[in-house]
């Protein structure tokens, strides 16, 4: 173990290993809590890694240099969203009309509410552009922000925060609203809180997770089309 640790601490694998271990700790705590949404594995991993970076005096770019493999894997993970959509094409076809309406409303509400709150707070154009795609999966959101002149790093932070908050509130919110259709619950979670919300949906119900992945993928495509139009009209 001593030799393995000596190798890891001198190479770029150190922070990749730390990232994976932090997530495993988060997942373990999540299971010990009885799968409480408040003990979100991603949130726990961020807290652990943040503390490790501060205590070790490590700069973020140094951390990212080692952990960028995780960032690279976001691309293939996003492409894999087509798998549940294709596997459930018959079920999706039967609810295409209400799903399309929900997708359009959800995507527009996410965009306009973010821009509205940002404008009310007096944010500048760069921050508003960075905020606009917060409900979309990170690779697509960062691409949208780069294309429109926002700050990709800020967008990445906002996307993660949106996903974590969504994963925490979706279940009690749906229960409060007495929404019992797992397809609707999952699709809403995917549109509002992308991959982290989808992970939470799979933890609750497989059908909800499947439709959450579909909502996440479709919202990424629609937001990539709508965001440039909306931003050019408003800003």
C-alpha positions, 0 to 999 in steps of 0.5 A: 500500500505504501508503494501504491500511495507513493506512486499516486501522490507523485503522479496525475492519478492522485486527484483522479483517485481522490475524486473517485474515493470522494464519490464512493464515500458520498455513495456510502454515506447516502446508503447509510442514511437510508438513501436520504436525498439530503445526503446527495453523493455528489454534494458529499464528494464536492465537500470532501474534495473542497476540504482536501484542496483547501487543506493541502493548498492545492490550486484548482487547475492542478486538481483539474489536470489530474481529474480531467479524465472524469471531465472527458467521460462526460461527453460519452455519458451524454451521448449514451443518453440516446440509449434509453430514448431508443430502447423506450421509443414505443413508450415515448411515441405514445406520449409524444404530444404531452411530452413535447409540450412539457419539454417546451414549457420546462425548457422555456421556464428554466431559461426565462426564470434564470435570466429573470432572476439574474436581471433582477439581481443586476448581473452583467451580460456575461453572468446572465449568459453563464446562468441561462443553461444551468438546467442542461447537462454540463458538456452541452451547457458549457458549449452553449456558454462558450458560443454565446460569450459567457464564462464556462467555469461559472456555468459548470458551477451553476449546473452542478448546483442546479443538479444537486438542489434538484436531486434534493427537492424533487421527491418531496416536491412531487409527493407534495404535488401528489404527482404519482406517474413515474414517467412524469416525475422522471421526465420533470426531474431530467428537464429541471436537473439534468444528470444529477437529477436523473441519478436520483430518479434511478435511485427512486424508480427505474421508470422514473430514471429512464424518463428522466434520462430522456428528458435530460437529453431532449432538454439539452437539444432544445436548450441549445436551439432556444438559448441563442434565440432567447438571449439575443432577444432579451440581452 
